[in-house]
Structures are given as C-alpha cells and as structure tokens.
Amino acid sequence: MEWGQTIKEFEGFLKLEKGLSKNSVEAYLADMGKLTDFLTLEEINLGPGKLEQEHLKLFLIWINEEKLSARSQARILSGVKAFYRFLLMDDQIDSDPTALLETPKLGRKLPEVLTVGEINSILVKNDLSKPEGRRNKAMLEVLYSCGLRVSELVDLKLSKLYRAEGFIRVIGKGDKERLVPISKRALREIELYMPDRNSLTIQTGQEDVLFLNRRGHKLSREMLFMVLRDLAKAAGIQKKVSPHTFRHSFATHLVEGGADLRAVQEMLGHESITTTEIYTHLDREYLRSEIISHHPRSKSL
C-alpha cells in the first residue's frame, strides 16, 4: 500500500462519494500532505497500512512544535482521521491507528466582527471613478446584505437573482441551494453596476455570472480578499478583515437586532443550529462590554 496511490483513492472518495467541494477536498489533501512531509523528514518508510498509533503521536508532537494553533492542529488530525476511516471502510486496514488519538482542546474562538460604522467606512473608501468601482460597491453590498460565503458570492448567477421578489438563490456547501433575502440597496447597486458589466467582452461560459473581472471572467476568491483588505486598510481599520468578516458581521447584527436564530440559520445555510449559536455568544459579549463601559457602577472608585 503506497501513500501516493492511497491518497489518490481517498481524493476520489471525497469527490465522488462524499460530494465535497473542491476547497474541502484540497483541505483534506493538505492535511495528508502534512503527514507525508513529517514521515519524509523523520525517515519513517512505512506505508499507510503499517503506520501505528505511536508514529501518529510523534506526528502530533511535530505539528505542535511547528507552532500551529490548536485549531489548525485539530483540523489536520481530523483530516488524518477521515483518511484512516476511509481505509477501514474500504477494507484496506483491519484497525484504525487514529481511533484513540485525542484532539487538541479548543477554546471557542469568536470571529472578528465589524460595526455598522466600520462597514460604512470601508464602503466609502471604494472609488467609484475606477473601472471596477461600481462592481466592488455592488459586490460588497451583496456580501453584507446577504451574509454569503466567498464561493457563493463569486458563483452568483444573474439567472438566480429575483429582483421583484427581493431574493437571490445561492448554491452553498454540499451543492445545497437556498433562497436568501437581498436588500433594496444591494439591488440598486447591482443595477448601477450592470452597464459596466455589459460593456465587457464576456468569456464563453461566463455569461450568467454576475460579478466579472475586466477580462470578462468570474472573479477569483483571492481577488475578493484583496479588494476588502485594501479598502479596510484605506479606512484605517486595524482588525483583520476578510469576506468572512462581512458574513460574521451580517449574522451578528441580525442577532443584535433581535432576529430569530432559526431564520439566521436558514439565511447562512448552516446545517446545524449549533453553528449559528456562536452569534448569541457574540451578542452576550457585546452586551457585557456595553454594560461595563456605560454603567455607573462599573466606573473606577
């Protein structure tokens, strides 16, 4: 049993049987890459079926010494465990050497959130006189208005935009479709962007994609990150800002405003309500900080 061939089979399983997205598959393969890098460095010349728990414990020590966060270590171990569950299910091994390995303890990490004022300051820094200005304004309004994932935004289709009804249809994780309300402001910015979009030479196969680059092709995830990073820097915001920050802010502002958690779950496309509940923790932290900052009994004696 060789690593290269077995990992290739694992990749096929993730794509075809599990139906995972390209990004998820790449994450699993990166986790396995960490394990094979370790084995090469330590000159452990054993195939997947010969690796034992003790070798994997040494691997966990190694990734810890690499100064990876507990969250990153847990993710890598999760990927390796998934690989060995696949081998066990495929009858390639008789026992799972990862079964008794413990995942690093994780604290609940609350995501970075922008205030409404900070989001407005980012949008103000967008230069509408630039060729991409209207596109970027519309793109960020949709991102904040709908709480989309990066992949959902760059894949958004014109044919899935229902202006009269005030909804968009997006394809989320596991190719699951959902309807998401869209604000009138976001719809207005899309209308203002459309003349610029229609003036492009649109590449074959990209005709239905809403947000395009200057070459008439779908935007990359990296481009969206760069646009946001540059605007946040121009706005003087010290927080680490990414497209996901806009998604977290969307959800947090809804919860702070009293939105039903089930409705927020539906809009975000979370499979479990537990995932959405992190925003109630954010809300409580916000309330606590507000009370400590403003209550007269919290003032220094």
GUZA-898767 format. One record per residue (C-alpha): x, y, z. Coordinates in steps of 0.5 Angstrom, whole numbers, padded with zeros to 4 digits, always signed. Layout:
<rs>
XYZ
...
</rs>
This chain:
<rs>
+0000+0000+0000
+0003+0006-0002
+0002+0013+0000
+0001+0017-0007
-0004+0012-0010
-0008+0011-0003
-0009+0019-0002
-0011+0019-0010
-0016+0014-0008
-0018+0018-0002
-0019+0024-0006
-0024+0020-0011
-0028+0018-0005
-0028+0025-0002
-0030+0028-0009
-0035+0022-0012
-0038+0019-0005
-0038+0025+0000
-0039+0030-0006
-0035+0035-0002
-0033+0042-0005
-0026+0043-0009
-0024+0047-0003
-0026+0042+0002
-0022+0036-0002
-0016+0041-0002
-0016+0042+0005
-0016+0034+0007
-0011+0033+0002
-0006+0039+0005
-0007+0035+0012
-0005+0029+0009
+0001+0033+0006
+0003+0035+0013
+0003+0028+0015
+0007+0025+0009
+0012+0031+0010
+0013+0029+0017
+0014+0022+0015
+0020+0024+0010
+0023+0029+0015
+0023+0023+0020
+0025+0018+0015
+0020+0013+0017
+0019+0009+0011
+0012+0006+0012
+0006+0006+0008
-0001+0008+0011
-0003+0001+0013
+0004+0000+0017
+0003+0006+0021
+0002+0006+0028
-0001+0010+0034
+0006+0011+0036
+0008+0014+0030
+0002+0019+0030
+0003+0021+0037
+0010+0023+0034
+0007+0027+0028
+0002+0031+0033
+0008+0033+0037
+0011+0035+0031
+0006+0040+0029
+0005+0042+0036
+0013+0044+0035
+0011+0048+0028
+0007+0053+0033
+0001+0051+0029
-0005+0054+0033
-0010+0049+0037
-0015+0050+0032
-0010+0048+0026
-0008+0042+0029
-0015+0040+0031
-0016+0041+0023
-0010+0037+0021
-0012+0031+0026
-0019+0031+0023
-0016+0030+0016
-0012+0024+0018
-0017+0021+0022
-0022+0022+0016
-0017+0018+0012
-0016+0012+0016
-0024+0012+0017
-0024+0011+0009
-0018+0006+0009
-0022+0002+0015
-0029+0002+0011
-0025+0000+0004
-0022-0006+0008
-0015-0004+0007
-0014-0004+0014
-0016-0008+0020
-0016-0003+0025
-0015+0005+0026
-0009+0007+0029
-0012+0014+0030
-0018+0012+0034
-0015+0013+0041
-0012+0020+0039
-0014+0026+0043
-0016+0032+0039
-0013+0039+0042
-0017+0042+0047
-0020+0048+0043
-0023+0055+0046
-0029+0058+0043
-0026+0063+0038
-0031+0068+0037
-0030+0071+0030
-0028+0078+0028
-0034+0083+0027
-0034+0090+0024
-0039+0095+0027
-0044+0098+0022
-0040+0104+0022
-0034+0101+0020
-0037+0097+0015
-0040+0104+0012
-0033+0107+0013
-0030+0101+0008
-0035+0102+0003
-0034+0110+0003
-0027+0108+0001
-0029+0105-0005
-0027+0109-0011
-0033+0109-0016
-0029+0113-0021
-0025+0107-0022
-0027+0102-0028
-0028+0097-0022
-0031+0102-0017
-0039+0100-0019
-0037+0093-0019
-0034+0093-0012
-0039+0097-0009
-0045+0092-0011
-0041+0086-0009
-0039+0089-0002
-0047+0091-0001
-0049+0084-0003
-0044+0081+0001
-0046+0085+0007
-0054+0085+0006
-0054+0077+0005
-0048+0074+0009
-0046+0070+0003
-0039+0066+0004
-0034+0068-0001
-0035+0062-0006
-0043+0064-0006
-0041+0071-0008
-0036+0069-0014
-0041+0064-0016
-0047+0068-0016
-0051+0068-0022
-0056+0073-0026
-0061+0068-0027
-0061+0067-0019
-0063+0074-0018
-0070+0075-0017
-0071+0083-0016
-0078+0083-0016
-0079+0078-0010
-0072+0081-0007
-0069+0074-0006
-0063+0071-0009
-0062+0064-0010
-0055+0061-0008
-0051+0055-0008
-0048+0053-0001
-0044+0047+0002
-0045+0041-0001
-0049+0044-0007
-0055+0046-0003
-0059+0051-0006
-0062+0056-0001
-0066+0063-0002
-0063+0069+0001
-0067+0076+0002
-0063+0082-0001
-0064+0089+0001
-0066+0094-0004
-0060+0098-0003
-0056+0092-0006
-0061+0091-0011
-0060+0098-0013
-0052+0098-0013
-0053+0092-0018
-0057+0096-0023
-0052+0101-0023
-0046+0096-0024
-0050+0093-0030
-0048+0098-0035
-0040+0097-0033
-0041+0089-0033
-0045+0089-0040
-0039+0093-0043
-0034+0088-0042
-0032+0082-0047
-0035+0077-0043
-0032+0070-0044
-0035+0064-0046
-0039+0060-0041
-0039+0066-0036
-0045+0070-0039
-0049+0068-0033
-0044+0070-0028
-0046+0077-0024
-0039+0079-0022
-0034+0079-0027
-0026+0082-0028
-0024+0086-0033
-0023+0080-0038
-0030+0078-0037
-0029+0072-0033
-0031+0070-0026
-0027+0073-0020
-0023+0069-0016
-0023+0069-0009
-0016+0072-0008
-0019+0078-0012
-0024+0079-0007
-0020+0078-0001
-0015+0083-0004
-0021+0088-0005
-0023+0088+0002
-0016+0088+0005
-0014+0095+0001
-0021+0098+0003
-0020+0096+0010
-0013+0099+0010
-0015+0105+0007
-0021+0106+0012
-0016+0105+0018
-0019+0099+0021
-0014+0095+0025
-0018+0089+0025
-0016+0083+0021
-0022+0084+0015
-0024+0079+0010
-0030+0077+0006
-0032+0072+0012
-0032+0078+0017
-0037+0081+0013
-0041+0075+0014
-0040+0074+0021
-0042+0082+0022
-0048+0081+0018
-0050+0075+0023
-0048+0079+0029
-0052+0085+0027
-0058+0081+0026
-0058+0077+0033
-0056+0084+0036
-0063+0087+0032
-0067+0081+0035
-0067+0077+0029
-0070+0069+0030
-0064+0065+0031
-0067+0060+0026
-0068+0065+0021
-0061+0067+0021
-0059+0059+0021
-0063+0059+0015
-0060+0065+0011
-0053+0063+0013
-0054+0056+0010
-0052+0053+0017
-0054+0045+0017
-0054+0046+0025
-0057+0051+0029
-0051+0050+0034
-0046+0053+0029
-0051+0059+0029
-0051+0060+0036
-0044+0063+0036
-0047+0069+0035
-0051+0069+0041
-0045+0069+0045
-0042+0075+0041
-0049+0078+0043
-0047+0077+0050
-0040+0079+0050
-0043+0086+0046
-0048+0087+0052
-0043+0086+0057
-0038+0090+0054
-0043+0096+0053
-0045+0095+0061
-0038+0095+0063
-0037+0101+0059
-0043+0105+0061
-0046+0103+0067
-0044+0108+0073
-0043+0102+0078
-0037+0100+0073
-0033+0106+0074
-0027+0106+0078
-0028+0108+0085
</rs>
